[in-house]
Amino acid sequence: MFPTLDDLRREAKRLRKAHARGDRAALGRLAAHPPRSFDDPLKHADFLHVVARENGFESWPRLKFAAETHGLDRAARQQRLKVALFHGQNWAVERLLAETPDLAAGLLGLEVALYDRQAVERAIGRDPAAATRQLGPRAPILHLAFSRHIHAAPQKRSDMLAIAMLLIANGADVNDSYSPEPGSPHRLSALYGALGHANNLVLAEWLLEHGADPDDEESLYHSTELGHHDGLKLLMRHGVRVQGTNALARMLDFDDPEGVRLLLEYGADPNEVVPDHPSGEPVPRIPALHQAARRMRNGRFVTLLLDHGADPGTIWQGHTAYALARIYGNADFAQTLEGAGHASGLDPVEQVLADCAEGRVTGKLTAATMRPEDRSILTRVITFPGRLAHAKALVAAGIDPETTEEMDLTPLHIAVWTGLVRHAEWLIGLGADLHHRNAFGGDALETCIHGSENAPKRPEFDHVGCARLLLAAGAPLTPHVARAAGDPEMSAFLEDWLDQTS
């Protein structure tokens, strides 16, 4: 009989207590299955790891998954398989199919996502209309495009493409799309699924070669996030439109001068304006120089952008690029602009902000005198690990520590999503609202948990430390939220917290 999750958690707690007593058997168990690190003291996650290894599993998440899925009925296991294929949890796919090899049988969406060519051919041979019939919110071609199974089964490349061809031959549309939220006009295309979601360049190229529209408002923008330039180059070979996509600004979120150069040489306009604004007037996007300045890009980007026609005299939100670099404390960027002859004077508000960037408070700021970008500056600064003194100076000068940015994220949300413990501790000490919900629906703790799974460079930061601060300050935690955490260390910490406080 497979042990329950509660049994496994209790075993980890018994092991932890025995280890703390110096019990010889407990010490032997840890010697036989060493935890990931011998921190002092060991974390609860380390004892869960030992229990997992003793039960024949590589890690606690995999043992937890086995315990959770054991005893599920077939329909529930099929739903779990669908989620695993969409999110690229290929180890979960393997285990589900190892336990129930025919789990996908008769469900065309799963058969398509698994690249089961023979099963798909049989299904469409019996019923050609199945190639276009909705399966939940998505048609079969979208199940194919959004599947991440290619990374576990690259040998199925030819089967995947054969299925794509079969679907198209029976009426599927390479430009099909779906709305991730019922009733929303926002739609995600098959091309975006293959490229931006699944990082499946083979299928993305096939879709483009068979008529997929590269101008789907998503694919180019998200191709900047893949960590390579192959998707970007693929879209360019197929004539993607860069104007109006905001791809250049998104690329400037990353320290990727080669990606920026590719976009600029392709024709991205560093001074782009948005046409046909509802107001009737062209409204400037954030110009590339300004975006690079506030994203703390270095002087190399200044030279690159100036060489491709960026206008250093452009005013955005009342600031030149030079002034914006100064108020964000981006010294290298400002010095490079100054060396190129593009320094500009600072007005009184800019001067106070620039002094704050150096950790000095030389004046008071009021909402009436600040531009919109000025009022949200704390939400930009707080994400950088080395800018805590800057953030403190901004608040001392009058910036509201509860200010929000475009997605209604507060500085606390941004700090804990990034995993910045000292920043979070300071904001909590100021009385930051632990219950505020952002535009994604998460409160501070849920945002921290999401960051533990998705934030860039998360191994370098401490999301568990942030969660500990939030909970100690009174942030609410439910069993549902704790058990939904995907990061093993975060999951173990939250479950341990619940156990100790229940």
N, C-alpha and C positions, 0 to 999 in steps of 0.2 A: 504494500500500500504506500502510495506516495505521501510524504509528510506535507502537512498544511503549512501555509506561510507563518501562521502563529507558532507552530511547532519549531520551525526553522529560526524564527526571531528569538524565541525563548532559549534555544540552544546556543545562539550567539551570545546572549546575555549571560548564560551560565558559564560559558567559556571565558568571557571577559572578567567575571568575578573570580573565577578560579585562577586566571592568569594574574590578577592583582594580588591574590594571596600567595603567589609563588608556587602554586600547585604543580608538581612534577609532570603529571599527565598533560596538563594544559600547556606547559612549556614545550613538551614534546610534540603536541599537535601543531603548535606554531612553527616549530623547527621543521616538521615534515611538510608543512604547507605555508611557507613564509608569506606574510602579507606584502602588499605592494611597497610599503615603506615601514621602517621601524622608528616612526616618530615617537617622541616621548612627551605625553603618554600616547599609546596607540589609540586610534579612533575606533568608534563602533563599526565603521565600514570595514576595518581591517579584520575584525572577528567574523563579520558576515562573509568576507572573502574566504576565510579559512573553512567555514561551514560549507560554502559552495564547493570548494575544491574537494572536501571530504565526501561530498555527494556526487562527485564526478563531473562537476560543471566548471567551466573556465572562470566564471565570475558570478558575483551575487545577482546582477540583473538577469543573467541567463537561468540561474536556479529559480529566481523569483518568477520569471516568465513561465517556466515549466510548472511551478506550483499553481500559478494563476490559471493556466490553461488546462490543467489536469481536471478531468471531469466535466469540462464544458461540453455542451451538446454540439452537434455538427454545425448547426447554423452559426453559433457563437464563434466557433473555431474558423469558419469561413470568413466571418467578418474580421476576425483578428488577422487572417492572412491578407485580406484586402488592405488593411491598414499598413501591414508590414511591407507590402509591395510598393505602396504609395510613398512611404517614408524611407524606403531603402534599408529597412531592418532585415537584412538578408540572412543573418543568423537565425532570426525568428522564422523566416520563410523555410529555411532548411529543416528546422526542428519540427515545425508543423507538418511538413510533407514527409519527414522521416517517420513520424508517428501515424500519419494517415495519408498514404501516397495518393489516394484518389480524392483528396479533399476538394480539389477544384472541379472535379468531374461534373459536367452538366451546367456549370456556371460560366457562360461565355466570357464575361468580363475578367474573371480570374484566369481562364485558359489563355486569353489574349495577353494579359499582363505577365504570364509565365512563359510566353512564347511557345505554347504547346501547339505546334503547327498541325499535327494530325487531328487533334481534337477540334481545332477551329475549322479545319477543312471539312470535317464531318458535319459540324453544326451548320455551317453555311451551305453545304451541299444539300442538307435536308430542308433548310429554310433560308433562302438567299436574303430575305428581308431582315434577318437577324443582324446583318452587317451594319445596319443603320439604326436599329432599335435601341432606344434609351435603356441603359442599365443603371438605374439610380439616376443621378444627375448627369451622367456622362455616357456618350455613345461608345461603342467598342474601340474606335480609333483613338479616343481620348484615354481609355484604359491602357492602350498600348503606349501612347506618348508619355503619360505620366508615370509609367512603371519605371522603377529604378533597378529592375532585376538584371539589366545588362551588366552591371558592375560585379555581379556574382556569377553570371553565366555568359561571358563574352563569346563562348563557343557557339552560342545560339544566335549569333548575329544574322546568319542567313535565314534562319527560321523566323526571326523577328521581321526581317524585310519581306519575306514571302507572305507573312500574315498581313503586313501593310498593303502589299499589292493586291492580295485577295479582297481585303476590305474595300479598297478603292474600286476594284473591278465590279464590286457589287453595290456601288452607290455611295460609299462613304466619302466624306468631303475632307480634303487635306486642310481646309481652313475652318473646320469645325471648332467650336469653343463651348465653354460652359461658364456659368456664374458660380463662384465659390460660395456665395451667400444668396439664398433664395430671394428673388425680387430685385436684386441689385443689378444695375445696368453694366457694371464692370464685368468683363469676360476675359477668360484665359484661353488662349488658342492652343491647338495641338503643337504648333511650333514652339511656343513658350514652354509647354509641358516637356517636350523632348530636350530643349536647350537649357532654358533657365531653371526648370525644376529638376529634371533628371540628369542633366549634364551628359546627355546621350547624343554626342555629335554625329554618330553614324545615322541615327534615325532623323535627326534634324536636317542633315544634308539630303537624305532621301526625300523628305517632305518638301524641301525647297526645290529640288530637282523635278518634283511632280506637281509644282504649282503653288506651294504654300506662299502666302504673302508675308514677306519679311517685315512689313510695316504694320505690326499688330499692336503697337503701343506698349509692348512689354519686353520683347525678346532682346532688342539691342540694349536697353537699359540694364537688364539683368545679366547680359553677357559680360558686363564689366565686373561682375561679382564672382566669376568662376575660378579665379586664381590662375588663369591662363588666358591667352589671346586667341586661341583657335576658334572659339565661337564668334568672337568679334570679326575675325578675318573671314569666316564663312559667310556671315551676313553681308559683309562688304562685297564679297565676290558676287553676291546675288542682288546687289544694288539697293541695299537698305537705305532708307531715308534717315538722316541723322538729325535734321532740323526738327525742333519741337519735341524731341525725345528726352531731353535732359540727361542724356548719356554722358556728356562731357563733365557735367557737374558731379554726377555719380562717380565717374572714374577718379575725379579729384578727391573723393573721400578716401582713396587708397594711395599709398606711397608707390605709385606705379607710373613713372615718367614715360616708359615705353608705351603703355596703354594710352596715355594722354597724347603722345606723339602720333600714334596710329589714327586716332580720331581726328586730330587736327589736320593731318595730311590727307585724310579722306574727305575733309570739307567741313568739319564741325566749326561753327562760328563762335569764337570766344566772346563775342559781343552780341550774341543773339537776343532778339526781342521776340515776344510772343505775339503773333498776328491775331486779329479778330477777337480781341478781348471783349467780354460782355460790356465793358464800359465804353467801347467804341474807340478807345485809345490804345496804341501799342504799349504794352507794359514790359519793361526789361526783366528777363530772368536775372538771377544773380549772375553777374558776369564772371567769367572763368578766373580772372585775377582775384576778384573778391572771394570767390569760393576757395581758391587755393590758400589765400591768406588766412581765412578763419578755420580751415582744416589743418593748419600748421604745416603745410608743405614748405619745403626749403627753397633757397634761392635758385636752384636748378630749374624749378618750375616757372619762376619769373622769366628767365631767359627763354625757355621753351615757348611760353605763351606770347611773350613780346615778339619773338621771331615769327609767329604765325598771326600777327596782326592784332593782338589784344590791345585795347586802348587804355593806357594807364590814367587817362584823364576822366574816365567815366565815373559818374557819381551814382552810387546805389545806396538807398536808404540813408541818404545824406552824407555818405562817406566815399572818399577815394579809396582805392585798393591800398595805398600806402597808409592812410589813416586807419583802415580796418586792421592791417597788420600790426600797427602800433597798439591799438586798443585790445587786441587779442594776445599781445606779447610775443608775436612772431618776429623776433629780432632779425633772423637771417633773411627772411623775406623782405622786411622793410629796408635793411641795409643794401640788399641787391637792387631794389627799386631806386633807392637813393643814389647808388653808384651809377645807375643808368640815367640819372638826371630826372627822376620822376618822384622826388619827395614833394610833399605838400604840407602846408601849415595845418595845425590842429586848432579847432575852435575850442572854447572853454569846456564843453562837455567831453569832447574827444580827449582833451588834455587830462581831465580827471580820470577817465577810463584808462588812458595810457599809463598814468601813474599807478592805478590799481593793478595793472598788469605787472608792475614791478614791485607789488606788495605794499605800496604807499597810498594812504588816503589823504588827498590834498583838497578835497571839497566834497560837497553833498550833491547828490543827484535826485531829481524829482521826475515823476512820470510826465509832467507837463513839458519838461525840457528835453527828454530823451526820445530818440527815434524808436520805431518798433524793434529793430535789430538790437538796439542798446538794451531795451527792457528784457529781451530774451537771452542776453549774453551769458548769464550764469548757466543756462541749460547747455550751452556750447562748451564753456570752459570746464565744467565739472567732469566731463568725460575724459579729460587728459590727466594721467596719474600725477604729473609734476606741477599741477596748477592749483594746489589747495590754498597756498598763500594768496594767489590771485583771486580765487573765489571768496575767501574771507574778506579781502579788501573791498570787493564789489558789494558785499552785503553791508559792510561797515559804511560804505559810501551811499547806501540807500537802495540798492537793488533788492527786490522782494525775493526771499529764498523760496517762496511758494509759486514763483512764476512758472508758466508752462510753455512748451514749444508747440510746433504745429500738430503733433499727435497727442497733445494734452499730457505729455510726460513732464513730471516735475523734476527738479534737480536730484531729489532723492531717488526717484525711479531710475534715472539715468546712471547715478552712482552705483546703485545696487545691481542694475542689469550688467554694468561693466565689471563689477566685483571689487570696487574700491572701498575698502573697509574704513580707512581714515576719513575719507570724504563722507561716507554714510554716517559714521559716528558723530561728526561735526553737525551734519544736517539734522540728525535725530535730536541732538542736544539743543538745537534751535527750536525744537517743537514741530518738526515737519509732520505733515498729515500722513499717517500710516494707512488711512482708509481711502484716500483719493483714488479714483479709478481713471485710467487713461483711456484713450480712444480705442485701444485693443481690448478693453474690458478688465484689465488686471489691476490689482492693488499693488502696494510696494513689495510685499512678500512674493506674490505670484510673478511679478516682473523680475525679481531676483532669481526665482526658480527658472524662469524662461531663459534668463541670461546664463545660468549655469550650464544650459544645454546648447545655446546658440551664439553667445557673445564671441567676437573674434579674440584670439589669443587667451581664451579663458583659463588654460593651465597656468598662466602667469599671475592670475588674480585669485581672490578669495571670496567666492560666492557663499560658501558655508559660513564664513566669518560675518558676512553681511546679513545672512539669514539669522544668525545667532543674535546680532544686535537688534534686528527688527522684532524678533520674538520676545527678547528681554524687555523691549520697550512697549510691548502689548499688542503687536500685530496679530491678527486672528489667524489661526491655522485649523483647518478641518482635516479629518482623515482622508477625504477625497483628494484634497490638494496635495497632501503629503504623498499619497500612493501614486499620484500621477507624475511625480518628479522622475525624469528620465536619467539624470546624472546619478551614478551609483553612490557617490559620496553624499550628495545632497539628499537623496532618497533615504539613506541610512540615518543621516543626522535628523531629518524631520520625523522619521518614525521613532527614533530614540527620544526625541523631544516630546512627542505625543505620549509615549509610554511613561515618561517621568512626570508628566504634568496631569495625567489622567487619574 
